Amino acid sequence: MGIFSRLKEGLAKTRQGLVEKIESLVSGRKVIDESLYEELEEALIAADVGVEVSLELMEALRRRVREQKVKDPGQLKPLLQELILEVLEEGRASLERGGPPTVVLVVGVNGTGKTTTIGKLAHFCRSRGERVILAAADTFRAAAIDQLEIWGRRAGAEVIKHREGADPAAVAFDAVQAARARRADIVFIDTAGRLHTKSNLMEELKKIRRVVGREVPGAPHEVLLVLDATTGQNALSQARLFGEAVGVTGIVLTKLDGTAKGGVIIGIRRSLGIPVKFIGIGEGIDDLQPFNPREFVEALFATG
């Protein structure tokens, strides 16, 4: 199955909850009136686009209808598709590069699939011929270190680790040093899954930032926040709080294939201005894909 087909399949639940709902609202309608706009707005909110962003999209839709003198309700679906694409295309979606090595700090709360995501990111980079080092800076759980080592073997990436309970910043330091010595292209730093409300854990992330920044100019070049799409609007609040604490530069949105709440991707991009860099559309090692806004919107609105 090709990437587009997998993406289309992975977005099936969101498509049913949003696009098919839009189709049912506009089909058979004779006129574009305020009640139709209100029902479309409710459909966007139900798909976890968010109240504010849904209101913005409806205002933009009204303007476009007036400007283009649209009379047919059936034309609202392609107009909405255009507007959603415009939102998602804002900002740079590819990984920022620096160094060498490029240093990527990966953060998130427990249960989002952060360590698994790092393994898949490593596989993605290795498949493009890059040398990858993984830093096991989640030293709170021995299981996290073991899990990262398993993914490192699968992806063909070296793992730098210390004992359980060691200083996470020291692990990050050693990983960056190893990357320099081995001329690695990129370092992914795994961190402990933490509640964004725990200030001491947030301070630890800031310390890791300072340590790698002293070793490599501009590091970390990316701070990727891993979010679980199934949590809907809660993912938005996580993104906001992590962004304030550690300066998130990109989002990895996992588990899109298991939810009807995929509309949260639009809310994140519009509300916070943080680009989505990768999306997870399945359990396989190849199911974490770079986010392509046009492909995403085309797959979301695809029929048949």
Buried (B, 14 or more C-beta within 10 A) or exposed (E): EEBEEBBBBBBBBBBEBBBBBBBEBBEEBEEBEEEBBEBBBEBBBBBBBBEEBBBBBBEBBEEBBEEEEBEEBBBBBEBBBEBBBBBBBEBEBEBBBBBBBBBBBBBBBEEBBBBBBBBBBBBBBBEEEBBBBBBBBBBBBEEBBBBBBEBBEBBEBBBBBBEBEBBBBBBBBBBBEBBBEEEBBBBBBBBBBBEBEEEEBBEBBEBBBEBBBEBBEEBBBBBBBBBBBBBBBBBBEBBBBBBEBBEBBBBBBBBBBBBBBBBBBBBBBBBBEBBBBBBBBBEEBEBBBBBBBEBBBBBBBBEE
